[in-house]
Amino acid sequence: MPKLSDVISALEELYPPQWAESWDAVGLVCGDPDAEVHRVLFAVDPVQAVVDEAVAWGADLVVTHHPLYLRGTTSVAATSFKGRVVHTLISSGIALHVAHTNADHADPGVSDALAEAVGLRITGPLVPDPTDPAGRRGSGRIGVLEPPLTLSAFAARVAEGLPATAAGVRVAGDGDRLIGRVAVCGGSGDSFIARARAAGVDAYVTADLRHHPASEAAEASPLALVDAAHWATEWPWLNLAARALDAVSTEHEWQLETKVSHRVTDPWTAHTPMPFTA
């Protein structure tokens, strides 16, 4: 079995920490580098329910997309939500590693997995990384929908391709308009609406769209918006990351088992529709 340090080295080769944004907190959160690793659980959120799943499965390492501590702290006491997570991990001998914006910027990364999930053929990044001479890394992706679909049909494909959440999928635009070129960004993506509009795509799929940026986008151009749950747009990456680590494990002849958590950790638990006529 590999040591934790071996597995972390493999993960950081796939998702180098230097690709993360300056404000981000990625890498090893807790764990003994010399400990052996046999089971690795991938999840979006480092919440107690995911940690409990890791304990029940007998995981040695949890890899999450979202950081546990994005800002500094002065206490990891079990009296707090995050502190209890840390205590459970350490007392159970489970390490925690985070790949966040470094996984967003990777090729393939979070938005590649999202594009694949909604049926796109990727043509390049939405916001290229200027440090990548190949022009493949960066934030978001642009893809082609073959054959084109109406916005209503494409939104249904998005809803079918992503894991179900209470929030579902929201749409802004003419449901009968044909959609052929699409931009996607896993997670919160309204800061890239202008880039999607400049790219000349027909629709933009992301999460956490706010009222004002969405309404301004609708006024500025016919760009359609498809807004899914934050957790749902990032979850497809877990399978991609697990497959990538499986490939490394096979190459090194490690006895490593990976698992993707299907536990829905989106915070919204119910959705009550109102009578509505567009």
C-alpha contacts under 8 A as a table, 3 or more apart, distances in Angstrom:
res1	aa1	res2	aa2	distance
1	M	36	E	6.13
1	M	37	V	6.25
1	M	38	H	6.20
1	M	254	W	5.65
1	M	255	Q	5.34
1	M	256	L	6.94
2	P	6	D	5.96
2	P	7	V	6.79
2	P	36	E	5.74
2	P	37	V	5.79
2	P	38	H	7.46
2	P	254	W	6.18
2	P	255	Q	7.56
2	P	256	L	7.79
3	K	6	D	5.22
3	K	7	V	6.62
3	K	33	P	6.62
3	K	34	D	5.54
3	K	35	A	5.44
3	K	36	E	4.30
3	K	37	V	5.67
4	L	7	V	5.18
4	L	8	I	6.09
4	L	31	G	7.80
4	L	32	D	6.98
4	L	33	P	4.86
4	L	34	D	6.07
4	L	35	A	5.62
4	L	36	E	5.83
4	L	37	V	5.68
4	L	61	L	7.93
5	S	8	I	5.10
5	S	9	S	6.09
5	S	33	P	4.62
5	S	34	D	6.52
6	D	9	S	5.15
6	D	10	A	6.38
7	V	10	A	5.06
7	V	11	L	6.24
7	V	37	V	7.76
8	I	11	L	5.00
8	I	12	E	6.02
8	I	28	L	7.67
8	I	97	H	7.73
9	S	12	E	5.12
9	S	13	E	6.15
10	A	13	E	5.12
10	A	14	L	6.43
10	A	245	L	7.37
10	A	248	V	7.17
11	L	14	L	5.09
11	L	15	Y	5.96
11	L	16	P	7.72
11	L	245	L	7.18
12	E	15	Y	4.76
12	E	16	P	4.54
12	E	17	P	6.41
12	E	27	G	7.95
13	E	16	P	5.43
14	L	106	A	7.76
14	L	244	A	7.83
15	Y	19	W	7.40
15	Y	99	A	6.77
15	Y	102	N	5.56
15	Y	103	A	5.49
15	Y	106	A	6.29
16	P	19	W	5.72
16	P	20	A	7.70
16	P	102	N	6.31
17	P	20	A	5.54
17	P	26	V	6.59
17	P	27	G	6.88
17	P	99	A	7.85
17	P	102	N	5.96
18	Q	21	E	7.99
18	Q	102	N	7.23
19	W	101	T	7.17
19	W	102	N	4.61
19	W	105	H	6.63
19	W	106	A	7.69
20	A	24	D	6.33
20	A	26	V	7.37
20	A	100	H	7.08
20	A	101	T	4.77
20	A	102	N	4.09
20	A	103	A	7.79
20	A	105	H	7.58
21	E	24	D	5.34
21	E	101	T	6.13
21	E	102	N	7.35
24	D	70	L	6.46
24	D	100	H	7.55
24	D	101	T	7.08
25	A	67	P	6.21
25	A	69	Y	7.03
25	A	70	L	5.41
25	A	71	R	7.83
25	A	98	V	7.73
25	A	100	H	7.81
26	V	67	P	6.59
26	V	97	H	7.41
26	V	98	V	4.90
26	V	99	A	5.56
26	V	100	H	6.23
26	V	102	N	7.88
27	G	97	H	5.32
27	G	98	V	4.99
27	G	99	A	6.48
28	L	31	G	7.29
28	L	95	A	7.67
28	L	96	L	6.01
28	L	97	H	4.33
28	L	98	V	6.42
29	V	68	L	7.91
29	V	95	A	7.38
29	V	96	L	5.38
29	V	97	H	5.72
29	V	98	V	7.31
30	C	86	V	7.71
30	C	89	L	7.92
30	C	90	I	7.26
30	C	94	I	7.99
30	C	95	A	5.21
30	C	96	L	5.43
30	C	97	H	7.45
31	G	35	A	7.79
31	G	90	I	7.13
31	G	93	G	7.34
31	G	94	I	6.49
31	G	95	A	4.09
31	G	96	L	6.62
32	D	35	A	5.36
32	D	95	A	7.26
36	E	60	D	7.73
37	V	40	V	7.48
37	V	60	D	5.39
37	V	61	L	6.87
37	V	256	L	7.19
38	H	59	A	7.35
38	H	60	D	6.38
38	H	255	Q	6.38
38	H	256	L	4.82
38	H	257	E	6.03
39	R	58	G	7.04
39	R	59	A	4.67
39	R	60	D	5.41
39	R	61	L	6.58
39	R	256	L	5.94
39	R	257	E	4.76
39	R	258	T	5.76
39	R	259	K	7.76
40	V	59	A	5.61
40	V	60	D	6.14
40	V	61	L	4.82
40	V	62	V	5.73
40	V	63	V	7.17
40	V	256	L	7.55
40	V	257	E	6.26
40	V	258	T	4.77
40	V	259	K	6.35
41	L	54	A	6.54
41	L	59	A	6.33
41	L	61	L	6.35
41	L	62	V	4.78
41	L	63	V	6.18
41	L	258	T	5.89
41	L	259	K	4.92
41	L	260	V	5.83
41	L	261	S	6.70
42	F	62	V	5.89
42	F	63	V	4.85
42	F	64	T	5.86
42	F	238	L	5.87
42	F	241	A	8.00
42	F	242	A	6.99
42	F	258	T	7.57
42	F	259	K	6.22
42	F	260	V	4.82
42	F	261	S	5.98
43	A	46	P	7.31
43	A	50	V	7.18
43	A	62	V	7.37
43	A	63	V	6.33
43	A	64	T	4.84
43	A	65	H	6.78
43	A	235	W	7.54
43	A	238	L	6.51
43	A	260	V	6.33
43	A	261	S	5.33
43	A	262	H	7.93
44	V	64	T	5.00
44	V	65	H	4.79
44	V	66	H	5.93
44	V	231	W	6.88
44	V	234	E	7.06
44	V	235	W	6.21
44	V	238	L	7.45
44	V	265	T	7.82
45	D	50	V	7.31
45	D	64	T	5.82
45	D	65	H	6.50
45	D	66	H	5.37
45	D	67	P	7.63
45	D	68	L	7.95
45	D	265	T	6.79
46	P	50	V	6.37
46	P	51	V	6.96
46	P	64	T	6.11
46	P	66	H	6.80
46	P	67	P	7.09
46	P	68	L	5.87
46	P	85	V	7.71
47	V	50	V	5.48
47	V	51	V	6.40
47	V	82	K	7.82
47	V	85	V	6.77
47	V	265	T	7.92
48	Q	51	V	4.99
48	Q	52	D	6.02
48	Q	81	F	7.87
48	Q	84	R	7.67
48	Q	85	V	5.62
49	A	52	D	5.09
49	A	53	E	6.26
50	V	53	E	4.98
50	V	54	A	6.26
50	V	261	S	7.51
50	V	263	R	7.25
51	V	54	A	4.93
51	V	55	V	6.24
51	V	62	V	7.82
51	V	85	V	6.92
51	V	88	T	7.31
51	V	89	L	6.89
52	D	55	V	5.05
52	D	56	A	6.18
53	E	56	A	5.12
53	E	57	W	6.15
54	A	57	W	5.20
54	A	58	G	6.03
54	A	59	A	5.05
54	A	60	D	7.94
54	A	62	V	7.08
55	V	58	G	5.13
55	V	59	A	6.16
55	V	92	S	6.79
55	V	94	I	7.86
56	A	59	A	7.87
59	A	62	V	7.05
59	A	94	I	6.59
60	D	93	G	6.62
60	D	94	I	4.61
60	D	95	A	6.20
61	L	94	I	5.25
61	L	95	A	4.55
61	L	96	L	5.79
61	L	97	H	7.45
62	V	94	I	7.09
62	V	95	A	6.14
62	V	96	L	4.89
62	V	97	H	6.33
63	V	96	L	5.92
63	V	97	H	4.84
63	V	98	V	5.76
63	V	99	A	7.35
64	T	67	P	7.14
64	T	96	L	7.54
64	T	97	H	6.44
64	T	98	V	5.09
64	T	99	A	6.49
64	T	100	H	7.86
65	H	98	V	5.68
65	H	99	A	5.11
65	H	100	H	4.83
65	H	103	A	7.77
66	H	98	V	6.56
66	H	99	A	7.27
66	H	100	H	5.74
67	P	70	L	5.86
67	P	98	V	5.77
67	P	99	A	7.83
67	P	100	H	6.94
68	L	82	K	6.99
69	Y	72	G	6.81
69	Y	73	T	7.70
69	Y	82	K	7.90
73	T	76	V	7.58
75	S	83	G	7.39
76	V	80	S	7.49
76	V	82	K	7.06
76	V	83	G	4.20
76	V	84	R	7.59
76	V	86	V	6.91
76	V	87	H	7.79
77	A	80	S	6.30
77	A	83	G	4.87
77	A	84	R	6.88
77	A	87	H	7.75
78	A	81	F	7.22
78	A	82	K	7.63
78	A	83	G	4.45
78	A	84	R	4.01
78	A	85	V	7.60
78	A	86	V	7.69
78	A	87	H	6.21
79	T	83	G	6.53
79	T	84	R	6.53
80	S	83	G	5.00
80	S	84	R	6.01
81	F	84	R	5.38
81	F	85	V	6.55
82	K	85	V	5.09
82	K	86	V	6.40
83	G	86	V	5.09
83	G	87	H	6.18
84	R	87	H	5.04
84	R	88	T	6.07
85	V	88	T	5.25
85	V	89	L	6.21
86	V	89	L	5.16
86	V	90	I	6.15
87	H	90	I	5.28
87	H	91	S	5.86
88	T	91	S	5.30
88	T	92	S	5.99
89	L	92	S	5.27
89	L	93	G	6.12
89	L	94	I	4.86
89	L	95	A	6.53
89	L	96	L	7.62
90	I	93	G	5.02
90	I	94	I	5.89
90	I	95	A	7.20
91	S	94	I	7.75
99	A	102	N	6.03
99	A	103	A	5.54
100	H	103	A	5.31
100	H	104	D	6.42
101	T	104	D	4.58
101	T	105	H	6.15
102	N	105	H	5.28
102	N	106	A	6.19
103	A	106	A	5.08
103	A	109	G	5.25
103	A	110	V	6.08
104	D	109	G	5.37
104	D	110	V	4.93
104	D	111	S	6.60
104	D	138	G	7.53
104	D	139	S	6.31
104	D	140	G	7.64
104	D	186	G	7.60
105	H	109	G	6.28
105	H	110	V	7.70
105	H	129	D	7.67
105	H	137	R	5.65
105	H	138	G	4.57
105	H	139	S	5.34
105	H	140	G	7.89
106	A	109	G	4.54
106	A	110	V	7.62
106	A	137	R	5.56
106	A	138	G	6.86
107	D	112	D	7.49
107	D	136	R	6.30
107	D	137	R	5.24
107	D	138	G	7.88
108	P	111	S	7.91
108	P	112	D	5.63
108	P	113	A	7.54
108	P	137	R	7.85
109	G	112	D	5.32
109	G	113	A	6.51
109	G	237	W	6.77
109	G	240	L	7.86
110	V	113	A	5.35
110	V	114	L	6.41
110	V	185	C	7.99
110	V	186	G	6.02
110	V	234	E	6.14
110	V	236	P	7.41
110	V	237	W	4.95
111	S	114	L	4.82
111	S	115	A	6.01
111	S	139	S	7.58
111	S	140	G	5.30
111	S	141	R	5.93
111	S	184	V	6.41
111	S	185	C	5.34
111	S	186	G	5.13
111	S	234	E	7.73
111	S	237	W	7.76
112	D	115	A	5.11
112	D	116	E	6.20
112	D	122	I	7.43
112	D	140	G	7.81
112	D	141	R	6.58
112	D	237	W	7.89
113	A	116	E	5.12
113	A	117	A	6.15
113	A	236	P	5.41
113	A	237	W	5.12
113	A	240	L	6.65
114	L	117	A	5.04
114	L	118	V	6.44
114	L	184	V	7.17
114	L	185	C	7.58
114	L	186	G	6.43
114	L	233	T	6.09
114	L	234	E	6.97
114	L	236	P	6.01
114	L	237	W	7.15
115	A	118	V	5.40
115	A	119	G	6.32
115	A	120	L	5.24
115	A	121	R	7.45
115	A	122	I	7.01
115	A	141	R	7.19
115	A	143	G	7.10
115	A	184	V	6.44
116	E	119	G	5.20
116	E	120	L	5.61
116	E	121	R	7.27
117	A	120	L	7.72
117	A	158	V	7.61
117	A	161	G	5.15
117	A	162	L	6.55
117	A	236	P	6.89
118	V	157	R	6.23
118	V	158	V	5.06
118	V	161	G	5.34
118	V	162	L	7.40
119	G	145	L	6.72
119	G	157	R	7.80
119	G	161	G	7.93
120	L	143	G	5.21
120	L	144	V	5.32
120	L	145	L	5.14
120	L	146	E	7.48
120	L	182	V	7.73
121	R	143	G	5.04
121	R	144	V	5.09
121	R	145	L	6.65
121	R	146	E	7.83
122	I	141	R	6.77
122	I	142	I	5.86
122	I	143	G	4.06
122	I	144	V	6.48
123	T	141	R	7.59
123	T	142	I	5.78
123	T	143	G	5.21
123	T	144	V	7.22
124	G	135	G	7.61
124	G	136	R	6.02
124	G	141	R	5.77
124	G	142	I	5.53
124	G	143	G	7.18
125	P	128	P	5.36
125	P	135	G	7.63
125	P	136	R	6.14
125	P	137	R	6.43
125	P	138	G	5.59
125	P	139	S	6.28
125	P	140	G	5.62
125	P	141	R	4.16
125	P	142	I	5.80
126	L	138	G	7.11
126	L	139	S	6.02
126	L	140	G	4.84
126	L	141	R	4.66
126	L	142	I	5.54
126	L	183	A	6.71
126	L	184	V	7.78
126	L	195	R	7.03
126	L	196	A	6.97
126	L	199	A	7.71
127	V	138	G	5.47
127	V	139	S	5.02
127	V	140	G	6.40
127	V	141	R	7.72
127	V	195	R	7.29
128	P	132	D	7.81
128	P	135	G	6.14
128	P	136	R	6.97
128	P	137	R	6.02
128	P	138	G	4.35
128	P	139	S	6.55
129	D	132	D	5.57
129	D	135	G	6.92
129	D	136	R	7.81
129	D	137	R	5.56
129	D	138	G	4.41
129	D	139	S	7.42
130	P	133	P	7.36
130	P	135	G	7.65
132	D	135	G	5.41
132	D	136	R	6.98
132	D	137	R	6.27
134	A	137	R	7.82
135	G	138	G	7.94
138	G	141	R	7.98
139	S	185	C	7.04
140	G	183	A	7.06
140	G	184	V	5.48
140	G	185	C	4.21
140	G	186	G	6.96
141	R	183	A	5.64
141	R	184	V	5.35
141	R	185	C	6.52
142	I	181	R	7.27
142	I	182	V	5.73
142	I	183	A	4.32
142	I	184	V	6.39
142	I	201	V	7.93
143	G	181	R	5.87
143	G	182	V	5.33
143	G	183	A	6.26
144	V	180	G	5.85
144	V	181	R	4.67
144	V	182	V	6.17
145	L	148	P	5.35
145	L	149	L	7.50
145	L	179	I	7.24
145	L	180	G	4.95
145	L	181	R	6.02
145	L	182	V	7.13
146	E	180	G	7.01
147	P	180	G	7.27
148	P	178	L	6.15
148	P	179	I	5.31
148	P	180	G	4.52
149	L	152	S	7.95
149	L	153	A	5.90
149	L	154	F	5.72
149	L	178	L	5.38
149	L	179	I	5.32
149	L	180	G	6.90
150	T	153	A	5.19
150	T	154	F	6.07
150	T	175	G	6.31
150	T	176	D	5.16
150	T	177	R	5.21
150	T	178	L	4.29
150	T	179	I	5.71
151	L	154	F	5.00
151	L	155	A	5.99
151	L	173	G	7.58
151	L	174	D	6.87
151	L	175	G	4.71
151	L	176	D	5.99
151	L	177	R	5.66
151	L	178	L	6.11
151	L	179	I	5.91
151	L	224	A	7.69
152	S	155	A	5.17
152	S	156	A	6.31
152	S	175	G	4.63
152	S	176	D	6.62
153	A	156	A	5.06
153	A	157	R	6.33
153	A	175	G	8.00
154	F	157	R	4.92
154	F	158	V	6.28
154	F	179	I	7.40
155	A	158	V	5.00
155	A	159	A	6.22
155	A	169	V	7.28
155	A	171	V	7.16
155	A	226	V	6.74
156	A	159	A	5.03
156	A	160	E	6.15
157	R	160	E	4.99
157	R	161	G	5.93
158	V	161	G	5.09
158	V	162	L	6.17
158	V	169	V	7.75
159	A	162	L	5.64
159	A	163	P	7.70
159	A	164	A	7.27
159	A	168	G	6.90
159	A	169	V	6.18
159	A	228	A	7.97
160	E	163	P	7.52
160	E	164	A	7.90
162	L	232	A	5.92
162	L	233	T	6.92
162	L	236	P	7.45
163	P	232	A	5.69
163	P	235	W	7.64
164	A	168	G	6.70
164	A	232	A	7.35
165	T	168	G	5.43
165	T	229	A	7.00
165	T	232	A	7.26
165	T	264	V	7.48
165	T	266	D	7.08
165	T	268	W	7.77
165	T	269	T	7.72
166	A	268	W	6.21
166	A	269	T	5.56
166	A	270	A	4.95
166	A	271	H	5.41
167	A	228	A	7.50
167	A	229	A	6.39
167	A	268	W	6.74
167	A	269	T	7.97
167	A	270	A	7.14
167	A	271	H	5.88
168	G	228	A	6.28
168	G	229	A	6.84
169	V	226	V	6.79
169	V	227	D	5.63
169	V	228	A	4.59
169	V	229	A	7.17
170	R	226	V	5.79
170	R	227	D	4.98
170	R	228	A	6.43
171	V	224	A	7.40
171	V	225	L	5.66
171	V	226	V	4.68
171	V	227	D	6.27
172	A	218	A	7.63
172	A	224	A	5.60
172	A	225	L	4.97
172	A	226	V	6.59
173	G	177	R	8.00
173	G	218	A	7.56
173	G	222	P	7.31
173	G	223	L	7.36
173	G	224	A	4.79
173	G	225	L	6.70
174	D	177	R	5.50
174	D	224	A	7.50
178	L	202	D	7.97
179	I	182	V	7.35
179	I	202	D	5.48
179	I	203	A	6.64
180	G	201	V	7.77
180	G	202	D	6.47
181	R	201	V	4.90
181	R	202	D	5.43
181	R	203	A	6.88
182	V	201	V	5.27
182	V	202	D	5.82
182	V	203	A	4.93
182	V	204	Y	5.70
182	V	205	V	7.42
183	A	196	A	6.14
183	A	201	V	6.43
183	A	203	A	6.38
183	A	204	Y	4.71
183	A	205	V	6.25
184	V	204	Y	5.61
184	V	205	V	4.59
184	V	206	T	5.75
185	C	188	S	7.52
185	C	189	G	5.83
185	C	205	V	6.45
185	C	206	T	4.99
185	C	207	A	7.78
185	C	233	T	7.92
186	G	189	G	7.16
186	G	206	T	5.72
186	G	207	A	6.96
186	G	230	H	7.35
186	G	233	T	4.96
186	G	234	E	5.25
187	G	206	T	6.23
187	G	207	A	5.25
187	G	208	D	7.20
187	G	230	H	4.85
187	G	231	W	7.15
187	G	233	T	5.94
187	G	234	E	6.05
188	S	191	S	7.95
188	S	206	T	6.56
188	S	207	A	4.94
188	S	208	D	5.06
188	S	209	L	7.03
188	S	230	H	6.58
189	G	192	F	5.65
189	G	193	I	7.23
189	G	206	T	5.54
189	G	207	A	6.04
189	G	208	D	6.94
189	G	209	L	6.88
190	D	193	I	5.29
190	D	206	T	7.64
190	D	207	A	7.73
190	D	208	D	7.26
190	D	209	L	5.36
190	D	210	R	7.09
190	D	213	P	6.62
190	D	214	A	7.63
191	S	194	A	7.43
192	F	195	R	5.09
192	F	196	A	6.26
193	I	196	A	5.06
193	I	197	R	6.20
193	I	204	Y	7.61
193	I	213	P	7.71
193	I	217	A	7.08
194	A	197	R	5.03
194	A	198	A	6.07
194	A	217	A	7.76
195	R	198	A	5.01
195	R	199	A	6.12
196	A	199	A	5.09
196	A	200	G	6.71
196	A	201	V	6.31
196	A	204	Y	6.64
197	R	200	G	5.36
197	R	201	V	6.42
197	R	221	S	7.32
197	R	223	L	6.46
198	A	201	V	7.92
201	V	204	Y	7.36
201	V	223	L	7.10
202	D	222	P	7.52
202	D	223	L	5.41
202	D	224	A	6.21
203	A	223	L	5.46
203	A	224	A	4.42
203	A	225	L	5.64
203	A	226	V	7.17
204	Y	223	L	7.25
204	Y	224	A	6.31
204	Y	225	L	5.07
204	Y	226	V	6.05
205	V	225	L	6.22
205	V	226	V	4.71
205	V	227	D	5.99
205	V	228	A	7.49
206	T	209	L	7.46
206	T	226	V	6.55
206	T	227	D	5.37
206	T	228	A	6.27
206	T	230	H	7.76
206	T	233	T	6.88
207	A	227	D	4.98
207	A	228	A	5.05
207	A	229	A	5.58
207	A	230	H	4.95
207	A	233	T	6.91
208	D	227	D	6.87
208	D	228	A	7.52
208	D	229	A	6.98
208	D	230	H	6.27
209	L	213	P	7.25
209	L	214	A	6.41
209	L	227	D	6.44
210	R	213	P	5.85
210	R	214	A	6.09
211	H	214	A	5.31
211	H	215	S	6.04
212	H	215	S	5.15
212	H	216	E	5.98
213	P	216	E	5.13
213	P	217	A	6.05
214	A	217	A	5.10
214	A	218	A	6.32
214	A	225	L	7.64
215	S	218	A	5.11
215	S	219	E	6.38
216	E	219	E	5.14
216	E	220	A	6.11
217	A	220	A	5.13
217	A	221	S	6.24
217	A	223	L	6.96
218	A	221	S	5.76
218	A	222	P	6.22
218	A	223	L	6.56
218	A	224	A	7.46
219	E	222	P	7.71
228	A	232	A	6.82
228	A	233	T	6.62
229	A	232	A	5.18
229	A	233	T	6.40
229	A	266	D	7.32
230	H	233	T	5.48
230	H	234	E	6.66
230	H	266	D	7.44
231	W	234	E	5.44
231	W	235	W	6.02
231	W	265	T	7.07
231	W	266	D	5.47
232	A	235	W	5.23
232	A	236	P	7.52
232	A	266	D	7.65
233	T	236	P	6.91
234	E	237	W	5.86
234	E	238	L	7.78
235	W	238	L	5.67
235	W	239	N	7.93
236	P	239	N	5.87
236	P	240	L	7.00
237	W	240	L	4.98
237	W	241	A	6.06
238	L	241	A	5.15
238	L	242	A	6.04
238	L	260	V	6.22
239	N	242	A	5.08
239	N	243	R	6.10
239	N	260	V	6.45
240	L	243	R	5.24
240	L	244	A	6.23
241	A	244	A	5.02
241	A	245	L	6.25
242	A	245	L	5.18
242	A	246	D	6.07
242	A	258	T	6.23
242	A	259	K	7.17
242	A	260	V	7.17
243	R	246	D	4.91
243	R	247	A	6.23
244	A	247	A	5.19
244	A	248	V	6.56
245	L	248	V	5.06
245	L	249	S	6.10
246	D	249	S	4.93
246	D	250	T	6.17
246	D	256	L	7.50
246	D	257	E	7.75
246	D	258	T	7.16
247	A	250	T	5.15
247	A	251	E	6.21
248	V	251	E	5.02
248	V	252	H	6.23
249	S	252	H	5.26
249	S	253	E	5.75
249	S	254	W	4.85
249	S	255	Q	7.16
249	S	256	L	6.24
250	T	253	E	4.87
250	T	254	W	6.31
251	E	254	W	7.82
266	D	269	T	7.61
268	W	271	H	7.92
